[in-house]
Amino acid sequence: MTSELSRRDAVREAAASIIPAALADLGALVRIPSIAFPGFDRANVQRSAEAVKALAEGTGVFESVVIADAAIPGSEERGMPAVLATRAARNGRPTILLYAHHDVQPVGDESLWESPPFEPTVRDGRLYGRGAADDKAGVMAHIGALRALTDVLGTDFDLGVALFIEGEEEAGSRSFAQFLSDHADALRADVIVVADSGNWDAVTPALTVSLRGNARFTMTVRTLEHASHSGMFGGAVPDAMTAAVKLLSTLWDDDGEVAVAGLAVRDAETPEYSEATLRDEAGLPDAVRPIGRGAILGRIWNKPSITITGIDAPSVVNASNTLSPEVTVVVSARIAPGQTAREAYEAIEAHLRAHVPFGAELAFRDVDCGDGFLVDTSGWAVESARDALREGYGVEPVDLGVGGSIPFIADLVREFPAAQILVTGVEDPHARAHSPNESLHLDTFRHALIAEALLLEGLDAREA
């Protein structure tokens, strides 16, 4: 009988050996344009789910592997297909739930891509393609870790495993809460790993311990019953664009700091992070100064931000000498951890109504709120994860705050309050998730897969 140390070493070696096969399977997934947004072909998301199902079945680990969806509350529609695979724990061992998502963002302007977005391409140690990092690499980190575990232990181990690969995370996870409710018994676990975050850099692993919430909504500004000639009435009649620009400008002060009363700020220390690093990772030109005040990471992790992410107005090519009767914008706010997204949204709406110029009419719709998240770092699973990251990367892990949001984590906490939630990831700051030329750093992926395999090995050796 092998010792625990030699077993762990064997799992590490097995994980390293399966990296080429895992990358090949990742490339096959990237080739499937699994965009879950309205207007895109649902059949591609179904095809992606079927590919993930085959990968899960191929591990030999699971007693059940199915493709399932759930109703979207308040709609006659159903959500996008997800993959759910389960095996029961034995002999007092814990159960781990492995989460990732197989849907991807739209590609945007394809001319900005240096290689076709759905043709996986390796350049300079990175794998380029939509979903290569976010989050099909997360899918393959789970599959690869399970393969490594079974290479050493076979399929007759005691750890309980549930695999949940969602199909609509990028499109808002509209059926997520219902899916959790429908499959609560199958998904219930002692530890939940959400592989959809990032690392400090390409070589330093991180455990995400805080996430901002989000509040997204659509607002229409209306000043006229119909369009009017800008020469005949300009100077006396306010057009909607003028009103919208003046109104939106009140959301920030002259430093770019959010200027909305009622939005909270979290008081927490952040690591050193230089302006030069910000410029490099964000692509900020030398002539453009950062916005906000205080420590840079504090602005990103612990303060609210507001971004105008879309606008419906006359395009440049269709511009005419006309006073626009209405303008519609999409407002996306990130909310400091600890404040509910609904409370923050209500503060922003109240601010906009209080500052609307010229008596313009405002209408709000499509409000989408997701709460932030603070990890309880006192649990045993956090230490197990840190140990695995340390061994897998060969570098001391850091605790990371993230300015982005994973709203469905609040659903996980509500449905499974006793579970310890670990937010990990395979991305580095140059992954450009959601942007043209998204890519995965290959060495980061290798270390992430090895680390997760070591986490599974450690949990299999632990009594619940």
JOVENDA-V353671 format. One record per backbone hydrogen bond with DSSP energy under -1.0 kcal/mol. NH is the residue of the N-H (numbers start at 1). CO is the residue of the C=O. E is the energy in kcal/mol with one decimal. If there is no record, write none. Layout:
<<NH,CO,E> <NH,CO,E>>
//
This chain:
<<7,3,-2.2> <8,4,-2.3> <9,5,-2.4> <10,6,-2.2> <11,7,-2.1> <12,8,-2.3> <13,9,-2.4> <14,10,-2.5> <15,11,-2.6> <16,12,-2.1> <17,13,-1.9> <18,14,-1.3> <22,18,-2.4> <23,19,-2.5> <24,20,-2.0> <25,21,-2.3> <26,22,-2.1> <27,23,-2.5> <28,24,-1.7> <29,25,-1.9> <30,26,-2.5> <31,27,-1.4> <32,29,-1.7> <34,32,-2.3> <35,33,-2.1> <40,37,-1.7> <44,41,-1.4> <46,42,-2.3> <47,43,-2.4> <48,44,-2.1> <49,45,-2.4> <50,46,-2.4> <51,47,-1.8> <52,48,-2.3> <53,49,-2.7> <54,50,-2.1> <55,51,-1.8> <56,52,-2.6> <57,53,-2.7> <58,54,-1.9> <59,56,-1.0> <60,57,-1.3> <63,86,-2.3> <64,86,-1.5> <66,84,-2.5> <68,82,-2.5> <72,77,-2.1> <75,72,-1.8> <79,70,-3.6> <82,68,-3.1> <83,165,-2.2> <84,66,-2.7> <85,163,-2.4> <86,64,-2.3> <87,161,-1.8> <90,158,-2.3> <93,90,-1.7> <96,160,-2.7> <97,191,-2.9> <98,162,-3.1> <99,193,-3.1> <100,164,-1.6> <102,166,-2.9> <104,34,-2.2> <112,109,-1.9> <113,110,-1.5> <119,116,-1.9> <121,128,-1.9> <123,126,-2.5> <126,123,-1.4> <127,440,-2.6> <128,121,-3.6> <129,438,-2.3> <130,117,-2.9> <132,129,-2.0> <136,131,-1.5> <139,135,-1.7> <140,136,-2.1> <141,137,-1.9> <142,138,-1.7> <143,139,-2.3> <144,140,-2.8> <145,141,-2.1> <146,142,-2.1> <147,143,-2.2> <148,144,-2.3> <149,145,-2.2> <150,146,-2.3> <151,147,-2.0> <152,148,-1.1> <153,149,-3.0> <154,150,-1.9> <160,94,-2.5> <161,87,-1.3> <162,96,-2.6> <163,85,-3.1> <164,98,-2.8> <165,83,-2.5> <166,100,-2.3> <172,169,-1.6> <173,168,-2.8> <176,173,-1.4> <179,175,-2.5> <180,176,-2.5> <181,177,-2.1> <182,178,-2.8> <183,179,-2.0> <187,183,-2.0> <188,184,-1.4> <190,95,-1.9> <191,95,-1.8> <192,420,-3.0> <193,97,-3.2> <194,422,-3.1> <195,99,-2.2> <196,194,-1.6> <196,424,-1.2> <197,424,-1.7> <199,427,-1.4> <201,204,-1.2> <207,398,-2.3> <208,423,-2.5> <209,400,-3.0> <210,400,-1.1> <211,373,-2.4> <212,402,-1.3> <212,404,-1.3> <213,335,-2.5> <214,370,-3.0> <215,333,-2.3> <216,368,-2.8> <217,331,-2.2> <218,365,-2.7> <219,329,-2.8> <220,363,-2.5> <221,327,-3.2> <222,361,-2.5> <223,325,-2.6> <224,325,-1.3> <228,323,-1.2> <230,321,-2.0> <233,229,-2.0> <234,230,-1.1> <236,233,-1.9> <237,233,-1.9> <240,324,-3.0> <243,239,-2.0> <244,240,-2.8> <245,241,-2.8> <246,242,-2.5> <247,243,-2.4> <248,244,-3.0> <249,245,-1.9> <250,247,-1.4> <251,248,-1.8> <252,249,-1.0> <253,257,-2.5> <256,253,-1.9> <259,251,-3.0> <263,260,-1.3> <266,302,-2.8> <278,274,-2.0> <279,275,-2.6> <280,276,-2.1> <281,277,-2.8> <282,278,-2.6> <283,279,-1.3> <284,279,-1.3> <288,285,-1.2> <292,255,-3.2> <299,295,-1.8> <300,296,-1.4> <301,297,-3.4> <302,298,-1.8> <305,334,-1.7> <307,332,-2.7> <309,330,-1.7> <312,328,-3.4> <319,316,-1.3> <322,320,-2.6> <323,228,-3.6> <327,221,-2.2> <328,312,-1.8> <329,219,-2.8> <330,310,-2.4> <331,217,-2.9> <332,307,-3.1> <333,215,-2.6> <334,305,-2.8> <335,213,-2.4> <339,336,-1.9> <344,340,-1.9> <345,341,-2.9> <346,342,-2.4> <347,343,-1.7> <348,344,-2.2> <349,345,-2.9> <350,346,-2.3> <351,347,-2.0> <352,348,-2.5> <353,349,-2.5> <354,350,-2.0> <355,351,-1.5> <360,357,-2.2> <361,222,-2.9> <363,220,-1.6> <365,218,-2.3> <368,216,-3.1> <370,214,-2.9> <373,211,-2.0> <375,209,-2.7> <383,379,-1.1> <384,380,-2.1> <385,381,-2.5> <386,382,-2.5> <387,383,-2.4> <388,384,-2.1> <389,385,-2.6> <390,386,-2.5> <391,387,-2.2> <392,388,-2.9> <393,389,-2.5> <394,390,-1.6> <398,205,-1.9> <400,207,-2.6> <402,210,-2.1> <409,406,-2.1> <410,407,-1.5> <412,408,-1.9> <413,409,-2.6> <414,410,-2.1> <415,411,-2.6> <416,412,-2.9> <419,416,-1.5> <420,190,-2.5> <422,192,-3.5> <424,194,-1.9> <427,197,-1.1> <431,428,-2.2> <435,432,-1.9> <439,431,-2.6> <440,127,-2.2> <442,125,-2.2> <445,441,-2.2> <446,442,-2.2> <447,443,-2.4> <448,444,-2.6> <449,445,-2.6> <450,446,-2.1> <451,447,-2.6> <452,448,-2.2> <453,449,-2.2> <454,450,-2.1> <455,451,-2.0> <456,452,-2.4> <457,453,-2.3> <458,454,-2.3> <459,455,-2.2> <460,456,-2.3> <461,457,-1.0> <462,459,-1.3> <464,92,-4.0>>
//
